Amino acid sequence: MKLAFIGGGIMAEAILKGVLNAGIAKPGDVQIGEPRPERRAELSTEYGVETYASNSKAAAGADLVVLSVKPQDLPAVLSELKPSLEPAQAALSIVAGAKMDTLTKGLDHSAVIRVMPNTPAQIGCGMTMWTCSQAVSQDLRDLAKSVLRTVGEEIYVDDEKYLDMATALSASGPAYVFLFIEALIDAGVYVGLPRDTARTLALQTVYGSTKLVMETGLHPGQLKDMVVSPGGTTAEGLQVLEKGGVPGIIVEAVDAAYRKSVRLGQG
Ligand SMILES: NC(=O)c1ccc[n+]([C@@H]2O[C@H](COP(=O)([O-])OP(=O)(O)OC[C@H]3O[C@@H](n4cnc5c(N)ncnc54)[C@H](OP(=O)(O)O)[C@@H]3O)[C@@H](O)[C@H]2O)c1
C-alpha cells in the first residue's frame, strides 16, 4: 500500500504515526508533499519517509492521496494535483468543509473520499466519520477504513449530509470537552484544592465516566441517577447546572456549529 500526504501538519502526522505503528505501511511506502523545508527535514528524520516540495511528485504512485492542508490552501492543491492523478488513485480529504463536489470538480477525478477526523487521533483515540464516491473501488474503501482505524474509531456513512453534523459534534467536540475539563479544574481550585490535585481529579472523573458509559452500555441518564442521592450534594450541583442552561445550551452549541459548517460548505 502506498500513501501520500499533501500537507505534513498535525493531522497528517497523526495518521502517519497510526499507519506506521499498525504496520499498514512501511516508511518507504509513504511520500509527503510539504512546502516548508524544515518540516520536510523533521518528518523524514523522524519517520524515514520521502518528502517533496512538489505535491504532484509526492502523489505519484500512491494508492491513497491524503489531502491534509488547511481549507484556505486547498484550491491551490486541487489545481496542482488535477493534471497528475491516475484513475486507480483515490483522493482522501480531511479538509474541514470541503465537499465531495468541490473535490471531484477541483481534481477532475471521480474517486474521492471525504473524512472528518478529530484531534484525539493524535493518540490513536480519534473519532472519524467518512464517506466516498461510487467510483472508489472496494479495495480502496477497505484501505481507507484500515488507515482510519489506526487513529481511532470510524463510521462510514452513505449520505454526505452527516459530515456537517459530525463536524459539529465529534470534530468540534474535543474543544467543548476541554472547556468542561478546564472549568472543572478551576472549580476544584475555587473550593480549595491544590491545582495539580484538581487536575488529577477532574481528568480521571471525565475519563472514568466515559469508560463507564461505554463499558456498561447503560443510558447516561441512568448512570447519572445512580450518583444522585435524595437531598444530597450531587442533586445540589446538578440543580445549578440545569438552572444555568445545561444541557439545553450544549444542544444550542452543537446546532450553531452544525449551521456554521453548512454555511461554510455553501461557500
Ligand atoms: N486539527 C483538527 O482538529 C482537525 C480536525 C478535523 C479536520 N481537520 C482538518 O485537517 C486539515 C489539516 O489540519 P492540521 O491541523 O493538520 O493543519 P496544519 O498542522 O496547519 O497542517 C497543514 C500543513 O499543510 C502545509 N501546507 C500549506 N500549504 C500547502 C500546499 N500548498 N501544499 C502542501 N502542503 C501545504 C502546511 O505547511 P506550513 O506550515 O508551511 O503552512 C502544514 O504543514 C485541515 O483542513 C483541517 O480542517 C483538522
The ligand as an ORCA input file, in Angstrom:
! r2SCAN-3c Opt
* xyz 0 1
  N      -6.926     19.811     13.741
  C      -8.185     19.363     13.825
  O      -8.859     19.303     14.849
  C      -8.859     18.867     12.599
  C      -9.968     18.056     12.726
  C     -10.605     17.624     11.566
  C     -10.111     18.028     10.343
  N      -9.019     18.840     10.293
  C      -8.570     19.285      9.003
  O      -7.288     18.781      8.767
  C      -6.609     19.665      7.890
  C      -5.194     19.826      8.380
  O      -5.235     20.372      9.692
  P      -3.937     20.427     10.595
  O      -4.405     20.792     11.957
  O      -3.117     19.192     10.394
  O      -3.202     21.695      9.911
  P      -1.653     22.059      9.886
  O      -0.947     21.470     11.056
  O      -1.555     23.532      9.654
  O      -1.133     21.296      8.594
  C      -1.260     21.764      7.286
  C       0.069     21.539      6.594
  O      -0.106     21.802      5.212
  C       1.045     22.512      4.763
  N       0.730     23.259      3.532
  C       0.323     24.542      3.376
  N       0.154     24.828      2.058
  C       0.457     23.687      1.375
  C       0.458     23.334      0.000
  N       0.118     24.197     -0.954
  N       0.829     22.081     -0.317
  C       1.185     21.175      0.609
  N       1.191     21.460      1.933
  C       0.824     22.684      2.311
  C       1.371     23.406      5.931
  O       2.670     23.893      5.806
  P       3.061     25.321      6.504
  O       3.149     25.026      7.954
  O       4.320     25.685      5.885
  O       1.943     26.279      6.177
  C       1.182     22.465      7.103
  O       2.330     21.689      7.362
  C      -7.399     20.971      7.876
  O      -8.001     21.154      6.626
  C      -8.437     20.792      8.925
  O      -9.665     21.357      8.506
  C      -8.370     19.249     11.382
*
